[in-house]
């Protein structure tokens, strides 16, 4: 029995084209993944300057890096948990943050990415930590689950205790509901 190579040779360009296409697709996919990571506007552990474009709620903002021409990025303020928009004191928290940050240039210390793809950052307006200001003025709770440094947690809890004692912001109410509890309901 003899093999007819002429029959197989006519299919060779098609087989090579399919194999080449598959290799090209793999290369493009790998390059795309690499470029997405390389060009991500905010990276964990880095500092950036950013213009605040919008206030989403009492602890979430949209901003765009200065001199970076990508899309805006949703940011979650680190260490705080403000009342939800539909929760008691939620609108006040959003208005407070809007008055403080809307259109301003802030410095971000990127701490992490949350499960919703938002950047979690410690935001500074000048030298003032926005998270500390929100806690000090009774606008938000300390989000103790995510504060990794014991000294930082102690400092934030002291600010919160002082706000409670002075009945600032949401602490004016007799029994404000923690947003974590509100979300679980």
C-alpha positions as CSV (number, residue, x, y, z in Angstrom):
1,X,0.0,0.0,0.0
2,X,1.4,3.3,-1.0
3,X,0.6,6.7,0.5
4,X,-0.6,9.4,-1.9
5,X,1.4,12.4,-0.8
6,X,-0.1,14.6,-3.5
7,X,-3.5,14.3,-1.8
8,X,-2.0,15.4,1.6
9,X,0.1,18.2,0.1
10,X,-2.9,20.0,-1.2
11,X,-4.3,20.3,2.4
12,X,-1.0,21.4,3.9
13,X,-1.5,25.2,3.4
14,X,-4.9,24.9,5.1
15,X,-3.5,23.0,8.1
16,X,-0.6,25.5,8.4
17,X,-3.1,28.4,8.2
18,X,-5.2,27.0,11.0
19,X,-2.2,26.3,13.2
20,X,-0.8,29.8,12.5
21,X,-4.1,31.4,13.3
22,X,-4.3,29.5,16.6
23,X,-0.8,30.6,17.5
24,X,-1.6,34.2,16.5
25,X,-4.8,34.2,18.6
26,X,-2.8,32.9,21.6
27,X,-0.1,35.6,21.2
28,X,-2.7,38.4,20.8
29,X,-4.6,37.2,24.0
30,X,-1.3,37.1,26.0
31,X,-0.3,40.6,24.7
32,X,-3.8,42.0,25.5
33,X,-3.6,40.7,29.1
34,X,-0.1,42.1,29.5
35,X,-1.0,45.5,28.2
36,X,-4.2,45.7,30.4
37,X,-2.0,45.1,33.5
38,X,0.7,47.5,32.3
39,X,-1.7,50.3,31.4
40,X,-4.0,49.9,34.4
41,X,-4.5,53.5,35.7
42,X,-4.0,52.7,39.4
43,X,-1.7,50.1,40.9
44,X,-1.7,48.8,44.5
45,X,0.9,50.4,46.7
46,X,1.4,53.5,44.5
47,X,0.6,57.2,45.0
48,X,-1.3,59.2,42.4
49,X,-2.8,62.6,41.9
50,X,-6.3,62.6,40.7
51,X,-9.2,64.9,39.9
52,X,-12.5,64.0,41.6
53,X,-15.2,63.9,38.9
54,X,-18.2,62.6,40.8
55,X,-19.3,61.5,44.3
56,X,-21.2,58.2,44.1
57,X,-22.1,57.9,47.8
58,X,-20.6,58.8,51.2
59,X,-17.5,56.6,50.7
60,X,-17.2,56.1,46.9
61,X,-15.9,58.6,44.3
62,X,-15.2,58.6,40.6
63,X,-11.9,60.2,39.6
64,X,-9.3,60.4,36.8
65,X,-5.6,60.4,37.1
66,X,-3.9,63.7,36.2
67,X,-2.1,63.5,32.8
68,X,-3.6,60.1,32.1
69,X,-6.1,60.0,29.3
70,X,-7.9,56.9,30.2
71,X,-11.4,56.5,31.6
72,X,-12.4,57.6,35.0
73,X,-12.1,55.0,37.8
74,X,-14.4,54.3,40.7
75,X,-12.7,54.5,44.1
76,X,-13.7,53.3,47.5
77,X,-12.3,55.3,50.4
78,X,-10.2,53.1,52.6
79,X,-10.9,52.5,56.3
80,X,-14.5,54.0,56.3
81,X,-18.0,52.8,55.8
82,X,-20.5,55.5,55.2
83,X,-24.3,55.1,55.4
84,X,-25.8,53.7,52.1
85,X,-27.6,56.2,49.9
86,X,-31.1,55.0,51.0
87,X,-30.2,54.6,54.6
88,X,-30.8,57.3,57.2
89,X,-28.0,59.9,56.9
90,X,-26.9,58.5,53.6
91,X,-27.8,61.6,51.5
92,X,-26.1,63.8,54.1
93,X,-22.9,61.8,53.9
94,X,-22.9,62.1,50.1
95,X,-23.5,65.8,50.2
96,X,-20.8,66.2,52.8
97,X,-18.3,64.4,50.6
98,X,-19.4,66.3,47.5
99,X,-18.9,69.6,49.2
100,X,-15.4,68.4,50.4
101,X,-14.1,66.8,47.2
102,X,-16.1,67.6,44.0
103,X,-13.8,68.8,41.3
104,X,-10.8,68.9,43.6
105,X,-7.4,67.4,43.1
106,X,-6.5,64.7,45.6
107,X,-3.7,62.4,46.4
108,X,-4.4,58.7,46.5
109,X,-2.5,55.9,48.3
110,X,-3.8,52.8,46.6
111,X,-4.4,50.1,49.3
112,X,-6.2,47.4,47.4
113,X,-8.9,46.4,44.9
114,X,-12.3,45.3,46.2
115,X,-14.5,42.5,45.0
116,X,-16.4,44.9,42.7
117,X,-13.3,45.9,40.9
118,X,-13.1,49.3,42.6
119,X,-9.8,50.7,43.7
120,X,-9.6,51.1,47.5
121,X,-7.5,54.1,48.4
122,X,-6.6,56.3,51.3
123,X,-7.5,59.7,49.8
124,X,-5.8,62.9,50.9
125,X,-6.9,66.5,50.3
126,X,-3.6,68.3,50.9
127,X,-2.2,66.7,54.0
128,X,-5.6,65.8,55.4
129,X,-6.9,62.2,55.2
130,X,-10.4,62.3,53.9
131,X,-11.2,59.0,55.8
132,X,-10.1,60.5,59.1
133,X,-12.1,63.6,58.5
134,X,-15.3,61.6,57.7
135,X,-14.8,59.6,61.0
136,X,-13.9,62.7,63.0
137,X,-17.0,64.6,61.8
138,X,-19.3,61.6,62.4
139,X,-20.1,61.0,58.7
140,X,-18.9,57.4,58.6
141,X,-18.0,54.4,60.7
142,X,-14.5,52.9,61.0
143,X,-14.4,49.9,58.7
144,X,-12.4,47.8,61.2
145,X,-12.6,44.6,59.1
146,X,-10.2,46.2,56.6
147,X,-7.8,48.2,58.7
148,X,-4.6,46.0,58.8
149,X,-2.4,48.1,61.1
150,X,-3.3,48.0,64.8
151,X,-2.0,51.6,65.5
152,X,-4.0,53.0,62.6
153,X,-7.1,51.1,63.9
154,X,-6.6,52.5,67.4
155,X,-6.3,56.0,66.1
156,X,-9.4,55.7,63.9
157,X,-11.4,54.2,66.8
158,X,-10.3,57.1,69.0
159,X,-11.5,59.6,66.4
160,X,-14.9,57.7,66.2
161,X,-15.2,57.6,70.0
162,X,-14.6,61.4,70.1
163,X,-17.3,62.0,67.5
164,X,-19.7,59.8,69.4
165,X,-19.0,61.7,72.7
166,X,-19.5,65.1,71.0
167,X,-22.6,63.8,69.1
168,X,-21.3,64.8,65.7
169,X,-23.0,63.9,62.4
170,X,-24.8,60.6,62.5
171,X,-24.0,60.2,66.2
172,X,-26.7,62.9,66.9
173,X,-29.2,60.1,66.4
174,X,-30.0,57.9,69.3
175,X,-29.2,54.6,67.5
176,X,-27.6,55.0,64.1
177,X,-27.4,51.8,62.1
178,X,-24.1,50.5,60.9
179,X,-24.1,50.2,57.0
180,X,-22.8,46.7,57.3
181,X,-25.9,45.8,59.4
182,X,-28.1,47.7,56.9
183,X,-26.7,45.8,53.9
184,X,-27.2,42.4,55.6
185,X,-30.9,43.2,56.1
